[in-house]
């Protein structure tokens, strides 16, 4: 019988302390650790099949009662991606805090890349989808009706919370134009939508708006565009390479 991997196992293979592994896997952003070390810990944890049951599935205590409504979170990326680009982490943490204020329990946290079973319909009263996850993939894995998406519109039937990235991009570029700038570059990430068939490329709204505006001005130059993975170290690498 295969034994469950432990924090100590991960620490030994990643060559760090058990305390560091614990804080990294629990997304402690106050911990000062090299990005490559943080990613190595997540890679080793995935390789060893480590499961954080307490963070993946929180159970109400007897004092809290068994009638508290449970919400599931579906996150489009991996834990490694979330650790290296905290954008979605902050959204998730905000949801957890607000659920606590509203008397709701977060019953499941599901990262799309490492979850290979159906979402437990009978255990959840609602679902919040964070990121670009296609509605067909959500329907394939669950029959839950109460679904809200963040940062992506699932369809016309479910509510969504969106950020007006198109307007924000135009405002930022208008500001640069007012300062007299014409040679304006773009650094961004490769976006995709998770579907039942796999990942489907989807150009980021900010990149699309940047191209549209620059072409309107007649100033578009593809050599001014720098696009790579949505990771902190990749953004740093692109910026560093550009200014060498």
C-alpha positions in Angstrom: 0.0 0.0 0.0 1.4 3.4 -1.0 1.9 5.7 2.0 0.7 9.3 2.0 3.4 11.8 1.4 4.2 14.2 4.3 5.6 17.7 4.7 8.8 16.0 5.9 9.0 14.0 2.7 8.7 17.1 0.6 11.2 19.0 2.7 13.7 16.3 2.3 13.4 16.0 -1.5 13.2 19.8 -2.0 16.1 20.3 0.4 14.4 22.9 2.5 13.0 22.9 6.1 9.6 21.5 6.9 8.5 24.9 8.2 9.3 26.4 4.8 7.3 23.7 3.0 4.3 24.2 5.3 4.3 27.9 4.8 4.7 27.7 1.0 1.9 25.1 0.6 -0.4 27.2 2.8 0.4 30.3 0.5 2.0 32.4 3.2 3.0 35.4 1.2 4.9 36.9 4.1 7.5 34.2 3.8 10.6 35.5 2.0 11.8 32.7 -0.2 13.2 32.5 -3.7 10.7 32.0 -6.5 12.5 29.0 -7.8 12.4 27.4 -4.3 8.7 28.1 -4.0 8.0 26.5 -7.4 10.3 23.5 -6.6 8.3 22.8 -3.4 5.0 22.7 -5.4 6.6 20.5 -8.0 7.9 18.0 -5.5 4.5 18.0 -3.7 2.7 17.2 -6.9 5.3 14.5 -7.8 4.8 12.8 -4.4 1.1 13.1 -4.6 0.8 15.2 -1.5 -2.8 16.2 -0.6 -3.7 19.1 1.7 -7.0 17.7 2.9 -7.5 20.4 5.5 -7.3 23.2 3.0 -9.0 21.4 0.2 -12.1 20.5 2.2 -13.0 22.4 5.4 -15.6 20.8 7.7 -17.7 22.8 10.1 -17.1 22.2 13.8 -19.9 21.0 16.1 -20.3 24.6 17.4 -20.8 25.8 13.8 -23.6 23.4 13.1 -24.2 21.1 10.2 -26.7 23.4 8.4 -24.2 26.0 7.2 -24.3 26.4 3.4 -21.2 25.2 1.6 -19.6 26.9 -1.4 -17.1 25.3 -3.7 -14.3 27.2 -5.5 -13.1 26.1 -8.9 -9.8 27.7 -9.9 -8.7 27.6 -13.5 -5.0 27.2 -12.8 -2.6 25.1 -10.7 -1.4 25.7 -7.2 2.0 26.4 -8.7 0.6 29.1 -11.0 -1.3 30.6 -8.1 1.8 30.7 -6.0 3.9 32.4 -8.7 1.2 34.9 -9.8 -0.9 35.9 -6.7 -3.7 37.6 -8.7 -6.1 34.7 -8.3 -4.8 33.9 -4.8 -6.0 37.4 -3.6 -9.4 36.8 -5.2 -9.7 33.4 -3.5 -8.6 34.8 -0.2 -11.2 37.6 -0.5 -13.9 35.1 -1.3 -13.0 33.0 1.8 -13.1 36.0 4.1 -16.4 37.2 2.7 -18.0 33.8 3.0 -17.0 33.8 6.6 -18.6 37.1 7.1 -21.8 35.9 5.5 -21.9 32.7 7.5 -21.0 30.4 4.6 -18.4 27.6 4.5 -16.0 27.0 1.8 -16.4 23.2 1.4 -14.1 22.6 -1.6 -11.2 24.3 -3.3 -10.5 22.7 -6.7 -7.5 23.5 -8.9 -8.3 22.4 -12.4 -5.0 20.9 -13.3 -4.8 18.4 -10.4 -8.4 17.5 -9.8 -9.5 14.3 -11.5 -12.9 13.6 -9.9 -16.4 15.1 -10.2 -17.3 18.0 -8.0 -19.4 16.6 -5.2 -22.9 18.0 -5.9 -24.4 16.6 -2.8 -21.9 18.4 -0.5 -22.2 21.9 -2.0 -25.0 24.4 -2.2 -23.2 26.7 -4.7 -20.1 27.1 -6.8 -17.8 30.1 -7.6 -15.6 29.7 -10.7 -12.5 31.8 -10.7 -10.9 32.4 -14.1 -11.5 31.2 -17.7 -13.3 27.8 -17.3 -15.8 27.0 -20.1 -19.3 26.4 -19.0 -19.3 22.9 -20.7 -16.5 21.8 -18.4 -18.4 23.0 -15.4 -21.6 21.2 -16.5 -19.6 18.1 -17.2 -18.3 17.8 -13.7 -21.3 19.0 -11.7 -25.1 19.5 -11.7 -24.9 22.5 -9.2 -27.3 25.2 -10.4 -26.1 28.1 -8.3 -22.9 29.2 -10.0 -21.1 32.6 -10.2 -18.0 33.2 -12.2 -15.2 35.7 -11.6 -13.0 37.2 -14.4 -14.9 35.3 -17.1 -18.4 35.1 -18.4 -19.7 31.5 -18.3 -22.9 32.2 -20.3 -26.1 34.3 -20.2 -27.7 32.1 -17.5 -25.2 32.7 -14.7 -24.0 35.8 -12.9 -20.4 37.0 -13.5 -18.1 39.5 -11.8 -15.9 41.1 -14.4 -13.2 43.7 -14.5 -13.4 46.3 -17.3 -9.9 45.5 -18.6 -10.7 47.1 -22.0 -11.6 50.5 -20.4 -8.6 50.3 -18.1 -6.2 49.6 -20.9 -7.6 52.5 -23.0 -7.3 54.9 -20.0 -3.7 53.9 -19.4 -2.8 54.4 -23.0 -4.6 57.7 -23.3 -2.5 58.9 -20.3 0.7 57.9 -22.1 -0.5 59.6 -25.3 -1.2 62.8 -23.4 2.4 62.7 -22.2 3.5 62.6 -25.8 4.6 59.0 -26.0 4.2 57.0 -29.2 6.6 54.1 -28.8 4.6 52.1 -26.3 5.3 48.5 -25.5 3.2 45.7 -24.0 4.2 43.0 -21.6 1.5 40.3 -20.9 0.7 36.7 -20.5 -0.6 33.8 -22.7 -4.3 33.3 -21.9 -6.4 30.3 -22.5 -9.8 28.9 -21.6 -10.2 25.5 -20.0 -12.7 23.3 -21.9 -13.7 19.6 -21.8 -11.2 19.1 -24.7 -8.3 20.9 -23.0 -6.8 24.3 -23.2 -8.0 26.7 -25.9 -5.9 29.8 -26.6 -7.7 33.1 -25.9 -6.0 36.5 -26.4 -6.0 38.6 -23.3 -8.4 41.5 -23.4 -5.6 44.0 -22.6 -3.4 42.7 -25.4 -6.3 42.9 -27.9 -7.1 46.5 -26.8 -3.5 47.5 -27.0 -3.2 46.2 -30.6 -6.5 47.9 -31.6 -5.5 51.3 -30.2 -2.0 51.2 -31.6 -3.3 50.2 -35.0 -5.8 53.1 -34.8 -3.0 55.5 -34.3 -0.8 53.8 -37.0 1.9 53.1 -34.4 1.6 49.4 -34.0 4.9 47.5 -34.0 4.8 43.8 -33.2 8.4 44.0 -32.0 7.2 46.1 -29.0 5.1 43.2 -27.7 6.4 40.7 -25.2 4.2 37.8 -24.2 5.0 34.8 -22.0 3.5 32.8 -19.2 1.5 34.4 -16.3 4.3 34.1 -13.8 6.1 36.7 -11.8 9.6 35.5 -12.9 8.5 35.5 -16.6 7.4 39.1 -16.3 10.6 40.1 -14.6 12.6 38.2 -17.3 10.8 40.0 -20.2 11.3 43.4 -18.6 15.0 42.7 -17.9 15.6 41.4 -21.4 13.9 44.4 -23.0 16.1 46.9 -21.2 19.5 45.1 -21.6 
